[in-house]
Amino acid sequence: MNEQNSDILSKVERHYQEYGLRARELKNEDNKVIAYLCSLVPVEIITAAGCVPFRIRGDVHEPITKGDTNLETIACPFVRSCFDLSVKGRYDFCDGLIIPHACDSLARTYSTWRYSLELPYSHFINVPHTLSESSMEFFMAELNTFRKSLGKFAGKEISDDDLAEAIGLYNENRDKAKALYELRTSDPPLISGTEIAKILTVGMSLPVAESNELFDEVLEEFRQKKGTPLQKAPRIMLDGACMDNIDFVKLVEDSGANVVVDSLCIGTRDYWPNADVGGDPVDALAHRYLDKINCPRTYREKAGETYDEDLRSRFGDIGSLSKEFKVDGVILYIYKYCDPFGFEVPARKAYFDSIKMPVLYLEDEYSAGTIGRLRTRIQAFLEMIG
């Protein structure tokens, strides 16, 4: 194994611990860095504008203090953490901020973000909540408005060719992420869930071309390994919203499991769907972000006559993942005050029951101080399915 490959995990660790390191460097080289929250922001448009997309993340180890002087404490703790770090200056290298209409905690706080950070550029993307034809037309108009607005700020007219090139780069990025997941189909897996979570989190802090290079280097590193340090253990899927810190994944694995797949925003929900190529790039982006990302904030018409048929339509992608990765059980991990996922808990549990999949439901704060107390329940669940 060459020296470059042996250093790749150290590079991942450095960029995870010093999150935003590369974006800050690029800012110092006179690049425009555009921050965003949520998987529903079309990063292809940011890249096509010649800007650096940078996904804001929270920090479960940082107490929320300054941010709570501006946001209600009953807002999503993940959003509050992201806001708290932002007003404390951790992401002061950013030139702009994009927030989509994802959930109420994001949509209703956009004006607070804009007022508090006073960035040179900010934009709110009004993402529809239904999948009707008129909704798709509306969303395409919203994306074109964003395209023109960001292009004006960046001093560049964003052409269809620019968008098509960016779509190709991000499709490549998502294909490489899928290849990383394939390393976990074996028993035991060749790469841990903690390592995957760290790599994907770092990937969203880099320009897409550099993220592609990073994923390639990681894939080469693990494909060259002979054997795996991991042991056979209950194979767990994590289901929930945004998990941008490794602490919970590590807790599950330290409790005696292998986290082999997920249905998370910084995971299969975000990284797996590709945009179509060859047609209108804005239409392709509209369909990817509104339809292909299966988020509970988007209402989907009931499919079929029965409740079970509706469950299979809404959550069948999760069931397919559980079969592909030979999952033994699911941990449904939801943040307190996360209404879109919270409202779906009964339906998700009913779906898992219908496919005879054991499930452990946990509701938690976005804090390292509360994660540890879940260990006993996780261990009991692993003993039950083991």
C-alpha positions, 0 to 999 in steps of 0.5 A, a space after each residue: 500500500 503506497 504512502 498516499 493511500 495510508 495517509 487518506 484516513 488521516 486526511 479524512 480525520 483532519 477535515 472532520 475535526 477541522 470542518 470547513 478547513 478546505 472551504 476557508 482555504 478556498 475563501 482565502 484564494 478569493 473564491 466565493 463560498 456559499 453555505 447551505 442547509 439541508 439536502 434539498 438545496 441543489 448544489 449543482 447550481 452553486 457549483 455551476 456558478 463557479 462558487 464553492 458549496 459548503 454544507 453547514 453542520 452542527 456540533 453535538 459537543 458544543 453547548 447551544 448558547 448564543 444562538 438561543 438568544 435569537 431562536 426559540 428553544 422549541 425549534 429543532 435542536 439540529 437547526 439551533 446548533 447550526 445557527 449557534 455555530 454560525 453566529 459564533 463565527 465558526 463559518 465566518 468564511 462564507 459569502 452567502 447562505 441558501 435555505 430551502 423550505 424543508 421544514 418549519 424550523 428552517 423555513 420560519 427561521 430564514 429571516 433570523 439567519 439573514 438578519 443575524 449573519 448579515 452575509 453579502 448574499 442569501 436566498 430562500 428556495 421555496 420547495 413545494 410540498 407535493 408532487 403534482 405537475 403544477 408543483 414541479 412547474 413551480 419548483 422549476 421556476 424557483 430553481 431558475 430564479 435561484 439560478 439567475 440570483 446566484 449568477 448575478 452575485 457570482 458575476 456569471 451567467 449560468 448556462 445549461 452546459 454549466 449545469 449539465 457539467 455540474 450534474 455529471 460531477 455530482 452524479 459521479 460523486 454519488 456513484 462513488 458514495 454507493 461504491 463505499 456502501 458496497 464495501 459493507 455488504 460483506 459479513 463482516 463489512 470491510 468498512 465501519 459505519 463510523 468511518 462511512 459517516 465521517 467520510 460522507 460528512 467530510 465530502 460535503 465540505 469539499 468542492 465536488 471534484 475534490 470530494 470525488 478524489 477523496 472518495 476514490 482514494 478511500 475506495 482504493 485504500 479499503 479495496 487493497 486491504 486484506 481482510 477486515 478488523 471488524 467482527 461479525 455482529 448484528 447488522 444494523 440500519 439507522 433510519 432518521 433525519 440528518 446525522 452529521 456527527 459520528 457520535 451516535 453511529 460510534 455508540 451503536 457500533 461500540 455497543 456490539 453492532 455493525 452499522 451496515 446501511 442507513 436511511 439518513 439525509 447525509 447517507 443514502 437518502 441524499 447520496 443515492 439518487 442521481 439527476 437525469 442527464 441529456 435533457 433540460 438540466 433544470 427539469 432534471 434537478 427539479 425531479 431529483 430534489 423534489 421527487 427522488 429524495 424521499 423526505 417525509 416533508 414531501 407529501 406523496 399521494 396515497 398509492 393503492 387501496 390499503 394502508 399496507 400498500 401505502 406503507 410499501 409505496 412510501 417506505 419500500 426503498 428502506 425495505 429494499 436496502 434492508 434486504 440488500 444489506 442483510 439487516 438484522 434490525 433497525 434503529 429509528 433515531 429522531 431528534 426532539 421537535 423534528 416534526 416531519 420525521 416525528 409525525 411519521 414514526 407510527 407509520 415507519 414502525 408499522 412498515 418495519 413490523 409488516 416486513 418482520 424487521 425488529 425496530 428500536 425507536 429512540 428520540 434524543 436531543 442533538 447533544 453528546 451529553 444525552 447520547 451516552 444514556 441510550 447505550 443500555 437500550 441499544 445493548 438490550 435491543 442488540 441482545 434481543 435480535 442477536 
